């Protein structure tokens, strides 16, 4: 997988997990504060779309993951 594919995989996984942990009707509910993490991931996706820079993609590239085309 390329770095941009991994970024989207992680972002989607984090969003789904934080929703499962933050919505009171969920069997995995812990605290509604997990919804703040959902907002944080969404804000980072928005920022990376506008600036064309993503910290996680930079970290993945330094770890040796190949860049996407």
C-alpha angles and dihedrals in degrees: 000000000000125000095257091050091052092048090055092044092053094043093051092046093049092049094050093045094048091048090051090050095043107043112088094219093058119103087225094053114147108155138338087237088080086076087069087064089053089054091047092054091047092050091051091051090051092047092049091050092053099041100031089228127111124180093208092053089051090051092047091051091051088052089057103261110146119246120251123247 
